[in-house]
Amino acid sequence: MTEATHSFWLDVPLKTGLKEGLPQSTSIVVIGSGLAGASAAYFLEKHGFEGITLVDYLPEEAASYRNCGHILYGTVESMKALCEIHGAEKAKELWQFSIDICNQVEQTQKDLSLEMDYRRKGYLVIADSEVEDRECRESVDLLNKMGFQSEYVDSKTIQDLGFKNCFGARYEEGSADAHPVKFRNGLVDAFLEKGGQYYSGVEVLDLEETSDGVRVKTAQGEIQADAVVIAANAYSPLFSGFFKSRGLIDPFRGQIITSKPLKHSFPVQYPHSFDHGYEYAVVTPDNRLMIGGWRNHTDGEMGTYSLKTNSFVEEGLKKFARDHYQIEEEIEWEYSWSGIMAASRTGLPFIGNTSSPRIYSVCGFTGHGFSWAHGSAKLLSDIMAGAPVPEVAKHFNPRVL
Ligand SMILES: Cc1cc2nc3c(=O)[nH]c(=O)nc-3n(C[C@H](O)[C@H](O)[C@H](O)COP(=O)(O)OP(=O)(O)OC[C@H]3O[C@@H](n4cnc5c(N)ncnc54)[C@H](O)[C@@H]3O)c2cc1C
């Protein structure tokens, strides 16, 4: 880890936990305070669990504050690809769940009256090639046949919207964007207000099941817990034997650059992506172009925990912006950062019991982790509370492989 550069979102200070006084015992330890961990702590408390201790290590390095703020329907795969990988029935269930979890983000924002720059204006998946253009049309057809909203936008309209060198696009109106630090801070505040405990700088090294619970071994001491929630996404295999031995999760690095506020407003402010999602962008409420991706043009982004930015990727992104946006003014770039997300072996997150009945997980999030982390944490809290869960939950069983 380390070598982290500052992200635009972290201009809003991240709420961090106590540095001392780690308890020796507690009921539940939630490891990780990014969108998954903060959400898990929040929802578990809502279910009435008490004595929850949230811990994190190098909190500002978490992917949750290094993303593009997109809150998207679907997964990183198009519906066409999802059907090919999982079959139509499972793809439909996954899509419906992805809508439900986006709705859950909005519901939590309302429940907590959060000021988090939430905008629900949709998402454009812009094709970069004729092949992708066909895939967009086919995905729209599949989605519509399944009863989901999605529409094809032709290349002329895409050009009129301010893009260039592009084909047509797929548009889903329910996707959104928001400020991830504001959302996550709001969750932590709500958790602390109800009596939760939060410690930062606690490096978990190992988890050991005992006769009456789990021993959480950290560089700062041991905590005996009744149960543990692993919410450390890409970092989970570093301390969880379950994830390490099964090779369920691999880390990979994503990178983003962000401009100074543009003088002229760009017509599409809401989330959009190009080239099968390999490049993704948004225009912030203060009119900055934020664009990430380009990792598929270089080696070295897989299997690393280094947050050092890659200058080749940075230059690639700048060129991509010049080539794909009709922005006349010289774009001045102000921020450049990277973050580590997880490549999951199933392409889906792992939500539920690991091999131990006392060790749960909510991790394995790739590029759609904003909504997925929050919604998956809600699902995990329902599982732990014995509340009814939707059928789709079986696809996220960590013991599935
Ligand atoms: C460049 C980039 C762009 C992205 N863009 C988007 C986007 O626009 N929309 C979207 O939906 N998703 C996006 N994602 C993905 C999304 O950000 C992640 O999937 C999501 O934030 C994962 O959240 P998390 O809480 O599971 O993990 P993280 O946010 O990574 O949090 C991990 C937590 O684990 C803790 N931790 C790690 N190791 C230890 C340890 N040993 N002991 C204790 N604690 C530990 C950390 O302190 C941290 O709190 C992007 C990711 C990147 C990197």
The ligand as a Gaussian input file, in Angstrom:
#p B3LYP/6-31G(d) Opt

LIG

0 1
 C      -10.409000       4.024000      -9.832000
 C      -11.695000       3.396000      -9.391000
 C      -12.896000       3.829000      -9.937000
 C      -14.098000       3.264000      -9.547000
 N      -15.282000       3.795000      -9.989000
 C      -16.451000       3.328000      -9.516000
 C      -17.677000       3.980000      -9.808000
 O      -17.726000       5.034000     -10.412000
 N      -18.818000       3.423000      -9.355000
 C      -18.808000       2.283000      -8.619000
 O      -19.883000       1.788000      -8.274000
 N      -17.662000       1.686000      -8.242000
 C      -16.493000       2.195000      -8.659000
 N      -15.313000       1.651000      -8.242000
 C      -15.358000       0.484000      -7.346000
 C      -15.762000       0.848000      -5.930000
 O      -15.117000       2.034000      -5.527000
 C      -15.401000      -0.306000      -5.009000
 O      -15.904000      -1.510000      -5.535000
 C      -15.992000      -0.091000      -3.621000
 O      -15.661000       1.180000      -3.144000
 C      -15.518000      -1.157000      -2.667000
 O      -15.863000      -0.736000      -1.383000
 P      -15.387000      -1.568000      -0.123000
 O      -15.877000      -0.870000       1.079000
 O      -15.777000      -2.981000      -0.325000
 O      -13.796000      -1.547000      -0.197000
 P      -12.777000      -0.360000       0.079000
 O      -13.419000       0.950000      -0.134000
 O      -11.537000      -0.656000      -0.671000
 O      -12.498000      -0.476000       1.638000
 C      -11.638000      -1.451000       2.152000
 C      -11.552000      -1.227000       3.646000
 O      -10.771000      -2.276000       4.218000
 C       -9.869000      -1.716000       5.158000
 N       -8.725000      -2.606000       5.309000
 C       -7.900000      -3.061000       4.331000
 N       -6.964000      -3.879000       4.869000
 C       -7.202000      -3.936000       6.190000
 C       -6.591000      -4.607000       7.271000
 N       -5.527000      -5.423000       7.110000
 N       -7.072000      -4.416000       8.509000
 C       -8.136000      -3.612000       8.717000
 N       -8.797000      -2.965000       7.712000
 C       -8.321000      -3.132000       6.477000
 C       -9.521000      -0.365000       4.587000
 O       -9.044000       0.513000       5.582000
 C      -10.882000       0.079000       4.038000
 O      -11.606000       0.701000       5.039000
 C      -14.097000       2.208000      -8.596000
 C      -12.897000       1.779000      -8.036000
 C      -11.703000       2.372000      -8.414000
 C      -10.438000       1.923000      -7.768000

